[in-house]
Amino acid sequence: MNLRSYTVLSSIFILGLMYTEVQSDCTFEGQKICSGAVTKDIGKAVQLCKDTRITFALKSKIKPGYPVVGVDTGPGKDCVWQGTTYCEGDVVIDLYRWWFESKCSGGRMRVKSRSLSEVINDPRYIALQAEKSP
């Protein structure tokens, strides 16, 4: 295998990791909630959705301003994209259209193009250019 093959394979591996990382919503009381959403406040700890499971964490270990189920999440606030629920403000980079970003805003995914410098410096773009050059 040459260097180009290793670059392409490593890019595919990284993309695979990114894809599995994206699907991280949870089911809570019969509805899908976005990853990071807090379901219950328990003094110094909170119950939240993390990596497809409802779990507990100390408030000091999570970012302030976290979304709370029923207040900051729900219909008109969360977005569903390819079967996964995202919180308001979440940014998703589609693996097949990675030169665009999709941002959850007002219950809808809004598309925003990435800057030329971001695209040119992206490892996936570099790998595509390497494939095209002789």
C-alpha positions in Angstrom: 0.0 0.0 0.0 1.2 3.5 -0.8 0.8 6.7 1.2 -2.3 7.7 -0.8 -4.1 4.5 0.2 -3.2 5.0 3.9 -4.6 8.5 3.7 -7.8 7.4 2.1 -8.3 4.5 4.6 -7.6 6.7 7.6 -10.1 9.3 6.3 -12.7 6.6 5.9 -12.0 5.3 9.4 -12.3 8.8 10.9 -15.6 9.4 9.0 -16.9 6.1 10.4 -16.1 7.3 13.9 -17.8 10.6 13.3 -20.9 8.9 12.0 -21.3 6.7 15.1 -20.7 9.7 17.3 -23.5 11.7 15.8 -26.3 9.2 16.6 -26.6 9.9 20.3 -30.2 10.8 21.1 -32.2 9.0 23.9 -35.7 8.0 24.5 -37.3 9.6 27.6 -40.9 9.1 28.6 -41.8 7.8 25.2 -40.2 10.7 23.2 -36.8 11.2 21.6 -34.6 13.8 23.3 -31.3 15.3 22.2 -28.0 14.4 23.6 -27.0 16.6 26.5 -30.6 17.4 27.5 -31.2 17.3 31.2 -34.2 15.3 32.3 -34.1 15.9 36.1 -32.2 18.3 38.4 -31.2 16.6 41.7 -29.3 19.1 43.8 -25.6 18.9 42.9 -26.3 16.3 40.1 -28.5 16.0 37.1 -30.0 13.2 35.1 -29.2 13.7 31.4 -29.1 12.0 28.0 -25.6 11.0 27.1 -24.4 8.6 24.4 -27.9 7.1 23.8 -28.4 6.4 27.6 -30.0 8.4 30.4 -27.3 8.8 33.0 -26.3 11.0 36.0 -23.6 13.6 36.1 -22.4 16.3 38.6 -23.5 19.8 37.6 -19.9 20.9 37.9 -18.9 18.4 35.1 -21.4 19.7 32.5 -21.5 23.0 30.6 -23.7 25.7 32.0 -26.7 26.6 29.9 -27.6 22.9 29.3 -31.0 22.3 27.7 -33.8 21.1 30.0 -36.4 18.6 28.8 -39.8 20.3 28.5 -38.4 23.8 28.8 -35.6 24.1 26.2 -36.5 21.0 24.2 -39.5 19.6 22.5 -41.7 20.3 19.5 -40.7 23.5 17.8 -37.2 23.5 19.4 -35.6 20.2 18.7 -34.7 19.0 15.2 -34.9 15.5 13.8 -32.4 14.8 11.0 -31.9 11.4 9.6 -33.7 9.8 12.5 -31.6 11.5 15.2 -32.9 14.3 17.5 -30.8 17.4 17.9 -31.0 20.3 20.4 -31.4 23.9 19.4 -28.0 25.2 18.3 -26.5 21.8 17.5 -24.3 21.8 14.3 -24.1 18.7 12.1 -21.7 18.1 9.3 -23.2 15.7 6.8 -20.6 13.0 5.8 -21.7 13.2 2.2 -22.1 17.0 2.0 -19.3 18.0 4.4 -18.7 21.3 2.7 -22.0 22.4 4.3 -23.1 22.5 7.9 -26.6 22.0 9.2 -27.6 23.9 12.3 -30.7 23.2 14.4 -32.7 26.4 14.8 -36.3 26.9 15.6 -37.1 23.2 15.2 -35.7 23.1 11.6 -32.3 22.2 10.2 -30.8 25.2 8.4 -28.0 24.7 5.9 -24.9 27.0 6.0 -22.0 26.7 3.7 -18.5 26.4 5.2 -15.9 28.9 4.3 -13.5 28.1 1.5 -10.5 28.0 3.9 -12.4 25.5 6.1 -13.1 23.3 3.1 -9.6 23.5 1.7 -8.0 22.6 5.1 -10.5 19.7 5.7 -8.7 16.3 5.5 -11.5 14.9 3.3 -10.9 17.6 0.7 -7.2 17.0 0.8 -7.8 13.2 0.3 -10.1 14.0 -2.7 -7.4 16.2 -4.2 -4.8 13.5 -3.7 -7.0 11.0 -5.5 -7.5 13.3 -8.5 -3.8 14.2 -9.0 -1.8 11.6 -11.0 
